[in-house]
Amino acid sequence: MSRERDTYRYVLRNGRDIVQYGVTDNPEAREQEHQRKHNNADLSLTVEGPAVARESALAWERVRIEQFCRAHDGKKPRYNKV
């Protein structure tokens, strides 16, 4: 069984601050969605590496959020809810 590599990992920043780690199949549309939802022109989305399988992307997201929490007294990035 082959896994499709169609999921991108991203970091969303507000200025220099990381506000979300996430995954998406359409980075451009996801950045626009964040801009509309948060009404913030300072938000920027940076794709981390090439597209990967969704399971791999979700594992990356979990690890990055855990690392962020350890470095920030248990607090998650502002827009990460899970």
N, C-alpha and C positions, 0 to 999 in steps of 0.2 A: 504494500500500500504506500503510495507516495503522498507526501504532504505538500500542499500548495504553499509557496512562499509569496503570500499576498498581503501580509500584515506588516505595517511599519511601527516602529517604536519611536516615541517622541518625548521631548521635554518642552513644557510650556513655561515661559518666563514672563514675569512682569518686571520690566527693567532688568536688573541683575538677579532678582529673586526667583527661585524655582517655585512655581505654584502648582504644577501637576506633572506627573509621569503618566503616560498613556500609550494606547495602541489604537491604530486605525487602518482602514484599507484605503483611505483617501486623505492624505495630509492637508492638501489645500482646502478642501471642504471643511475639515475638522478645525483648521485655524479660523476660517470664516465663522463657523458656528461659535467658537469661543469668543471671538470679537463681538458678535451679536449678543450672546448670552451675558457677557460681563461688561459690555459697553466700554471697552478699554483699549485705546489705541496703542498703549505700551506693551500689549501682549505680543509675544513672538513664539512661534513654534519651530523647533529644530528637530529634524529627523535624525535619529541615531542609527547609523549603519544602513545596510540594505534591507529589503523586505525579507521576512522570515515566516515560518509557519506560525499560525495563531497561538498554538500552545507554547511555543518558545517565546513569543512576544509577551504573553501573559506572565510567564515565569520571570522574565526580565523586569517587567513592571513591578511585580511583587517584591523582588529583591531590592530594586531601587527605592521603593517606598520604605522598606524595612531599614535600609542604610540611612535614609534621610531621617527617619524617626530616631535612630540611635544617635545621630549627630545633632538632633534638635530637641533633646529632652522629651522624647516620646511623641512629639507633634508631627502630624502628617503634613505634606504640602497642602496649601490652602484649598485647592479644588479637588483633591483626591478624597473620595468618600469611603471607599472600600478599604 
